[in-house]
Amino acid sequence: MLVACNKPSWISSFDVVKIIRTHFNDKVGHSWTLDPMASGLMILWVGKGTKKLTSLIGMDKTYTTTIDFSLLTDTRDACFWDYEERFEITDKGLLKNDEIIPIPSLEEIKEKLDSILFQEGKEVLLPLPTFSAKKQNGRRMYKDARKWKAEIQEKPMKIYNYEIIEYSFPYLKVSFSVWSWTYIRSIGYWLWQKLNLWWALITLERTWIGNTKLSDIWDKNFAKWNIKGAERTIYYKEIEI
């Protein structure tokens, strides 16, 4: 069966698999992993035939994220590995290396995002996050990134639409509907280049995968297990294939 799960922040995707596997006492397969910082929708296969998940990998997804334009980390999210720096905000803008960077207007941000929305026959190349699980030269990129050896590559990605939920500098909360192989951190990285601001994702929640939405998962069904000395609860719902 397929199970839609609500992953909480600050546990790994494998922790979710472990909790569900223990709960059902059966084999569990997974796809569409989330970073430890991220929360939201994961779809797991419980029982035999976990390879069937491969046919579902290409589904489009929707995420809601909050970008902090005054924060810089090596991972480009709140869960930094080795480096974190916060920049001062003044009345005139962001103080960056003794230079004042003007605060971008909402219209300016919309103009930038509009320019990378998907159009048929037109690929948008965005920088691939170095702290990602994607393989480069046979190794997970985040392993090389921890040694400062990962190279930034550009990959074709698709952003179908977006909705700015709230903007109060330095925080931008926005929802993105994207192609399956699109990284939200890549969009943040691209914005940083265009706006000349530092940035990091401080929240990231996956709210849709294909036709399945996070809000469909209530608190009726749940699995509990101890992870790193703390009891964690995973709410889930059985869904149609």
Long-range contacts (C-beta under 8 A, 24 or more apart in sequence): 1-45, 1-46, 1-47, 1-238, 2-43, 2-44, 2-45, 2-46, 2-238, 2-239, 2-240, 2-241, 3-43, 3-44, 3-45, 3-46, 3-236, 3-237, 3-238, 3-239, 4-41, 4-42, 4-43, 4-209, 4-212, 4-216, 4-217, 4-236, 4-237, 4-238, 4-239, 5-41, 5-42, 5-43, 5-44, 5-217, 5-234, 5-235, 5-236, 6-39, 6-40, 6-41, 6-42, 6-214, 6-217, 6-234, 6-235, 6-236, 7-34, 7-38, 7-39, 7-40, 7-41, 7-42, 7-234, 8-39, 8-232, 8-233, 8-234, 9-36, 9-37, 9-38, 9-39, 10-36, 10-37, 10-79, 11-36, 11-227, 11-228, 11-232, 12-36, 13-42, 15-227, 15-232, 16-42, 16-44, 16-234, 17-44, 18-225, 18-227, 19-223, 19-224, 19-225, 19-227, 19-232, 19-234, 20-44, 20-46, 20-223, 20-234, 20-236, 22-223, 22-225, 23-223, 23-224, 23-225, 23-234, 24-223, 29-53, 31-56, 31-57, 32-57, 32-61, 32-180, 32-206, 32-209, 33-133, 34-204, 34-206, 35-77, 35-79, 35-204, 36-79, 37-77, 37-78, 37-79, 37-201, 37-204, 38-204, 38-205, 38-206, 39-203, 39-204, 39-205, 39-206, 40-204, 40-205, 40-206, 40-207, 40-214, 41-206, 41-207, 41-208, 41-209, 41-212, 41-213, 41-214, 41-217, 42-206, 43-209, 43-212, 43-239, 52-241, 56-210, 57-180, 58-180, 59-180, 59-209, 59-210, 60-160, 60-177, 60-178, 60-179, 60-180, 60-208, 60-210, 61-177, 61-178, 61-180, 61-182, 61-206, 61-208, 61-209, 62-175, 62-176, 62-177, 62-178, 62-206, 62-207, 62-208, 63-175, 63-176, 63-178, 63-184, 63-204, 63-205, 63-206, 63-207, 64-165, 64-173, 64-174, 64-175, 64-176, 64-203, 64-204, 64-205, 64-207, 65-173, 65-174, 65-175, 65-176, 65-184, 65-188, 65-201, 65-203, 65-204, 65-205, 66-171, 66-172, 66-173, 66-201, 66-202, 66-203, 67-171, 67-172, 67-173, 67-174, 67-188, 67-191, 67-199, 67-200, 67-201, 67-202, 68-170, 68-171, 68-199, 68-200, 68-201, 68-202, 69-94, 69-169, 69-170, 69-171, 69-172, 69-195, 69-197, 69-198, 69-199, 70-94, 70-170, 70-198, 71-170, 71-198, 71-199, 71-200, 71-202, 72-198, 72-199, 72-200, 73-200, 74-131, 74-145, 75-129, 75-131, 75-145, 75-200, 76-129, 76-131, 76-185, 76-188, 76-189, 76-199, 76-200, 76-201, 77-131, 77-185, 77-200, 77-201, 77-202, 77-204, 78-200, 78-201, 78-202, 78-203, 80-200, 81-131, 81-145, 81-146, 82-146, 85-198, 87-198, 89-169, 89-170, 94-170, 94-197, 94-198, 96-197, 96-198, 101-196, 101-197, 103-169, 104-169, 104-195, 104-197, 106-164, 106-167, 108-195, 109-164, 109-167, 109-172, 109-191, 109-195, 110-164, 112-191, 112-194, 112-195, 113-159, 113-162, 113-174, 113-187, 113-191, 116-159, 116-187, 116-190, 117-159, 117-160, 117-161, 117-162, 118-158, 118-159, 118-160, 118-179, 123-156, 124-156, 124-157, 124-158, 124-159, 125-154, 125-155, 125-156, 125-157, 126-154, 126-155, 126-157, 126-182, 126-183, 126-186, 126-187, 126-189, 126-190, 127-152, 127-153, 127-154, 127-186, 127-189, 127-190, 127-193, 128-152, 128-153, 128-154, 128-155, 128-183, 128-186, 129-183, 129-185, 129-186, 129-189, 131-185, 132-183, 132-185, 155-181, 155-186, 157-181, 157-182, 157-183, 157-186, 158-182, 159-187, 170-197, 171-202, 173-203, 175-207, 177-208, 212-239
